[in-house]
Amino acid sequence: MASGEPGPQGGPSSSGPSSIPTPGPSAPVPPAGEPGQADPPPSPQQPANPPPSYPSPPNGGPPSPESYPPPAYPPYHPPPYHPPPSYPPPAYPAGPPHLAGHPVASYPAPGRPLAGPGPGPRVPATARSGWAWVVLGVLGWLAGQVLSAVLLLVVAGFTGHSHDLSSLVARTVQPAWIVVCGLAGLWAGFLGAVVLASRTRGTGHVLADMRWGFRRWDPLIGLGVGVGGQFVLLPLLYIPLQFFIPHLSDKLNQPAKHLTGGFRGTDIAVIAFLTVVVVPIVEELTFRGLMLRGFLSAFGGAGRTLGPALAVVATGVVFGLAHGEALEFLGLAAFGIVLAVLAYKTDRLGPSIFAHGTFNLMAILLVVYGGAIRGAFG
């Protein structure tokens, strides 16, 4: 058969015996396509589905730990945390050192949320600070008495009344400048105590600590309470005493006559303005602000009901004593309790300021137009 011609089976021929592979005796190859024969089982050394091989480094060395096995995803790097602009919240304005470590709490709620100057921290923060406020209020009254005397001596020296000052003070109706000096000195002592208490035992925000605030209905509330106090409360208290104290009505009007009875024209206008406008503001800041808040903290441990009740009564009693009028003490203390209840329930000074001003206005009108007003009210 010539080289390159097809063989009897139609396959290519070869010129040498090595061109035909011959299986060795150790690895017999079964004929392909024979029926009933299964594929040989895989060798234990070689798994049926080997994992794919990873490319080796170019230099032929072992793969580095960083590249073997290669990461399925890029490494995760969390984005930097950026807090929102309002977090952390701005810190509350730092108060005096004595408030450090004391939790901020509110006064016992008198039933429902009250409209006032705002929730704000409870001041004084502790019972001890509350008593400190009360003591400062008393010291403010004493300082006011001293300041009034000093101011009176100074003004008397400038006006040439040093020699007859004692007789002027002893008059039933004093000159207007004596009345103004007495009020101005007392107000200085009161306001000094209010500011000092807020700076040393409060937050330092004087008006907020004293619960200064007004609402649109406060004038009407104050008008009703002031008129009711003058023409309902006082008669109910003093009518039974008329059987034991002769000429009681005239004696009760003496303080108002002492204040305004002898003035005419500009003098009565100035005294009326001070009595109806300035006096209520200063005294409410002192008694329903400083003293009431001090007593509320001082009696805070007595309970949610008894504590405020004691604070209200104590504020009224101190208010009556501060005026130094023995016969008028009962009416002033009772009206002081009414004002304290009003300030506590509304959680602001607006209604009590208007009520106090109306009460004083009615007292002045009783002195000036007493007969006509008594006739109008029966």
C-alpha positions in Angstrom: 0.0 0.0 0.0 1.5 3.3 -1.0 2.2 6.0 1.5 -0.6 8.6 1.8 -3.3 6.3 0.4 -6.4 5.6 2.4 -6.4 2.4 4.4 -9.1 -0.2 4.4 -11.0 1.6 7.3 -10.9 5.0 5.5 -8.5 6.5 8.2 -5.2 8.2 7.4 -2.2 5.9 7.2 1.2 6.5 8.8 4.6 5.7 7.5 5.9 4.4 11.0 4.7 2.2 13.7 4.9 5.0 16.4 2.1 6.9 14.8 -0.5 4.5 16.2 -1.0 4.9 20.1 -1.1 1.7 22.0 -2.7 1.7 25.5 -0.5 0.2 28.2 -1.6 -2.9 30.1 -2.2 -0.9 33.4 -4.8 1.3 31.9 -7.1 -0.7 29.6 -9.4 1.4 27.5 -12.8 -0.2 27.0 -14.2 0.0 23.5 -16.2 3.1 23.0 -19.9 2.8 22.4 -20.2 -0.7 23.9 -23.6 -1.1 25.4 -24.0 -1.7 29.2 -20.7 -0.1 30.0 -20.7 2.9 32.5 -18.1 5.7 32.7 -15.3 4.9 35.0 -15.6 6.5 38.5 -13.4 9.5 39.2 -10.1 9.0 40.9 -10.1 9.8 44.6 -7.1 12.1 44.1 -9.0 14.2 41.5 -12.5 15.5 42.4 -15.3 15.3 40.0 -15.7 19.1 39.7 -12.4 20.7 40.5 -12.5 24.4 41.5 -11.2 26.8 38.9 -7.6 27.6 39.2 -6.6 31.1 39.8 -3.9 32.7 37.8 -0.5 32.6 39.4 1.6 35.6 39.7 3.7 36.5 36.7 7.0 35.5 38.4 5.7 32.0 39.1 5.7 32.4 42.9 2.9 31.6 45.3 -0.1 33.9 45.2 0.0 36.7 47.7 -2.6 36.7 50.5 -4.1 39.9 49.1 -4.9 38.4 45.7 -5.8 34.8 46.8 -8.6 34.2 46.7 -9.5 37.4 44.8 -12.3 39.4 46.5 -15.7 38.9 44.9 -16.6 42.6 45.6 -14.6 45.7 46.2 -13.8 46.2 49.9 -16.5 48.0 51.9 -15.6 51.4 53.3 -18.4 52.9 55.3 -19.0 56.6 54.5 -17.9 59.1 57.2 -20.7 60.0 59.6 -22.0 63.5 59.4 -24.4 64.3 62.2 -27.4 66.5 61.3 -27.0 70.2 62.0 -29.3 70.2 65.0 -27.5 67.3 66.8 -26.3 67.5 69.5 -28.9 70.1 70.6 -27.6 73.4 71.8 -26.8 73.4 75.5 -29.1 75.2 77.8 -27.6 78.5 78.9 -25.3 77.9 81.8 -26.8 79.0 85.1 -25.2 79.8 88.4 -23.1 77.1 90.0 -25.6 76.3 92.7 -28.0 74.8 90.0 -25.4 72.2 88.9 -26.5 68.6 89.7 -30.1 69.5 90.4 -32.7 68.1 88.0 -34.9 70.5 86.3 -38.5 70.0 87.4 -41.7 71.9 87.2 -44.1 73.0 89.9 -46.9 70.6 90.7 -49.5 71.0 88.0 -52.7 72.5 89.4 -54.9 70.4 87.1 -54.2 71.2 83.5 -51.4 72.8 81.6 -51.5 76.5 82.3 -50.8 79.4 80.0 -47.8 81.2 81.3 -44.4 82.6 80.3 -43.3 79.1 79.2 -42.2 75.9 80.9 -38.7 76.8 82.0 -36.7 75.4 84.9 -38.1 75.3 88.4 -36.5 78.0 90.5 -35.5 78.0 93.2 -34.1 74.5 92.5 -34.1 73.2 96.1 -36.0 73.9 99.4 -32.8 75.5 100.8 -32.7 77.9 97.9 -36.4 78.6 98.4 -35.8 79.6 102.0 -33.0 81.8 100.8 -35.4 83.6 98.5 -37.8 84.2 101.4 -35.0 85.6 103.5 -33.8 87.8 100.7 -37.4 89.1 100.4 -37.5 90.0 104.1 -34.0 91.6 103.9 -35.2 93.6 100.9 -38.1 95.0 102.9 -35.7 96.0 105.7 -33.3 97.5 103.3 -36.1 99.4 101.7 -37.0 101.0 105.0 -33.5 102.1 105.6 -33.2 103.5 102.0 -36.5 105.4 102.4 -35.2 107.0 105.6 -31.8 108.0 104.0 -33.5 109.3 100.9 -36.0 111.3 103.0 -33.1 112.9 104.9 -31.2 113.8 101.7 -34.3 115.3 100.0 -35.2 117.2 103.2 -31.7 118.7 103.3 -31.9 119.8 99.7 -35.3 121.3 100.1 -34.6 123.0 103.5 -37.0 120.9 105.6 -34.4 119.3 107.8 -35.6 121.2 110.8 -39.3 120.4 110.5 -39.0 116.9 109.0 -40.4 115.2 112.1 -43.5 117.3 112.1 -44.1 116.8 108.4 -43.8 113.0 108.8 -46.3 113.0 111.7 -49.0 114.7 109.7 -52.1 112.8 108.8 -51.6 113.9 105.2 -47.9 114.1 104.4 -46.4 116.2 101.6 -46.1 114.5 98.2 -42.3 114.4 98.3 -42.3 112.5 101.6 -44.7 109.9 100.1 -42.6 109.6 96.9 -39.3 109.2 98.9 -40.9 106.5 101.1 -42.1 104.6 98.0 -38.9 104.9 96.1 -36.7 103.7 98.9 -39.0 100.7 99.5 -39.1 99.8 95.8 -35.3 99.9 95.6 -35.0 97.4 98.4 -37.7 95.1 96.9 -36.2 95.2 93.4 -32.7 94.7 94.7 -33.8 91.5 96.5 -35.5 90.2 93.4 -32.5 90.7 91.2 -30.1 89.3 93.9 -32.2 86.2 94.3 -32.4 85.5 90.6 -28.6 86.1 90.2 -27.5 84.0 93.1 -30.2 81.3 93.5 -32.0 81.3 90.2 -31.2 81.2 86.5 -30.2 84.8 86.2 -33.1 85.6 84.0 -35.0 87.9 86.5 -38.4 88.2 84.7 -38.5 84.6 83.7 -37.6 83.4 87.3 -40.4 85.6 88.7 -42.9 84.3 86.1 -43.4 87.6 84.4 -46.0 87.2 81.6 -49.3 88.6 80.2 -52.2 87.3 78.2 -55.0 89.2 76.4 -57.6 88.4 79.0 -55.4 89.4 82.0 -56.9 93.0 82.3 -60.5 91.6 82.4 -59.5 89.0 85.0 -57.7 91.6 87.1 -60.6 94.0 86.9 -63.0 91.4 88.2 -60.7 90.3 91.0 -59.8 93.8 92.0 -63.3 95.1 92.2 -64.5 91.9 93.9 -61.7 92.2 96.5 -62.6 95.8 97.3 -66.4 95.6 97.4 -67.0 91.9 98.2 -64.1 90.4 100.1 -63.4 93.3 102.5 -67.0 93.9 103.5 -67.4 90.2 104.2 -64.4 90.3 106.5 -65.0 93.6 108.3 -68.8 93.8 108.6 -68.8 91.4 111.6 -66.1 93.5 113.3 -68.2 96.7 113.1 -70.1 95.5 116.2 -66.9 95.4 118.2 -64.8 98.3 116.7 -66.6 101.7 116.5 -66.1 103.8 113.4 -64.4 100.9 111.7 -65.0 102.2 108.2 -63.3 105.5 108.8 -60.4 103.8 110.4 -60.0 101.4 107.5 -59.8 104.4 105.1 -57.1 106.2 107.0 -54.1 104.6 105.1 -55.7 105.6 101.7 -56.4 109.1 103.1 -52.8 109.2 104.4 -51.6 108.5 100.9 -53.8 110.6 98.7 -56.4 112.5 100.8 -54.7 115.9 100.9 -53.3 116.1 97.4 -54.7 118.2 94.5 -54.0 118.6 90.9 -50.6 117.3 89.8 -49.8 115.8 93.1 -52.8 113.6 93.1 -52.1 112.5 89.5 -48.6 111.5 90.3 -49.5 109.7 93.5 -52.4 107.9 91.7 -50.1 106.8 88.9 -47.5 105.5 91.3 -50.2 103.7 93.4 -52.1 102.2 90.5 -49.3 101.3 88.1 -45.9 101.2 89.7 -46.8 99.8 93.1 -48.6 96.7 91.7 -45.6 95.9 89.4 -43.0 96.2 92.1 -45.0 94.4 94.8 -46.2 91.6 92.5 -42.6 90.9 91.5 -41.6 90.8 95.2 -44.6 89.0 96.8 -46.1 86.8 94.0 -42.8 86.4 92.3 -39.9 86.2 94.8 -41.8 85.2 97.9 -44.4 82.9 96.4 -41.8 81.0 94.3 -39.6 80.8 97.3 -42.3 79.4 99.5 -43.3 76.9 96.7 -39.9 75.4 96.7 -39.5 75.6 100.5 -42.8 73.7 101.1 -42.3 71.5 98.0 -41.8 68.4 100.2 -45.2 68.8 101.9 -47.0 67.3 98.9 -48.7 68.4 95.7 -51.7 69.9 97.5 -50.5 70.9 101.0 -47.2 72.4 99.7 -48.8 75.0 97.4 -51.5 75.7 100.0 -48.9 76.6 102.6 -47.0 78.7 100.1 -50.1 80.7 99.1 -51.2 81.3 102.7 -47.6 82.3 103.8 -47.3 84.7 100.9 -50.6 86.4 101.9 -49.6 86.7 105.5 -46.2 88.2 104.6 -48.0 90.6 102.3 -50.3 91.8 105.1 -47.4 92.2 107.5 -45.3 94.2 105.1 -47.8 97.0 105.0 -47.5 97.6 108.8 -51.2 98.3 109.3 -52.7 96.4 112.2 -56.3 97.0 111.5 -55.9 96.5 107.7 -53.9 93.3 108.2 -56.9 91.0 107.9 -58.1 92.4 104.6 -54.6 92.8 103.1 -53.6 89.2 104.0 -56.9 87.9 102.6 -56.4 89.8 99.3 -52.8 88.8 99.2 -53.9 85.1 99.4 -56.3 85.8 96.5 -53.5 87.3 94.4 -51.2 84.4 95.3 -53.8 81.9 94.2 -54.3 83.8 90.9 -50.5 83.9 90.3 -50.1 80.2 91.1 -53.1 79.0 89.0 -52.2 81.1 85.9 -48.4 80.6 86.4 -47.8 84.3 85.5 -47.9 87.7 87.1 -50.2 89.5 84.6 -53.6 88.8 86.2 -52.4 89.6 89.7 -50.7 92.9 88.6 -54.0 94.1 87.0 -56.0 92.9 90.0 -53.6 94.7 92.4 -53.8 97.9 90.3 -57.6 97.8 90.2 -57.8 97.2 94.0 -55.6 100.3 94.6 -57.6 102.3 92.1 -60.9 101.5 93.9 -59.3 102.5 97.2 -58.3 105.9 95.8 -61.7 106.4 94.2 -63.3 105.6 97.6 -61.3 108.4 99.2 -62.0 110.9 96.5 -65.5 110.0 95.6 -66.4 107.9 98.5 -70.0 109.0 99.0 -71.0 108.5 95.3 -69.4 105.1 95.0 -70.9 103.7 98.2 -74.3 104.9 97.0 -73.8 103.2 93.6 -72.9 99.9 95.3 -75.7 100.2 97.9 
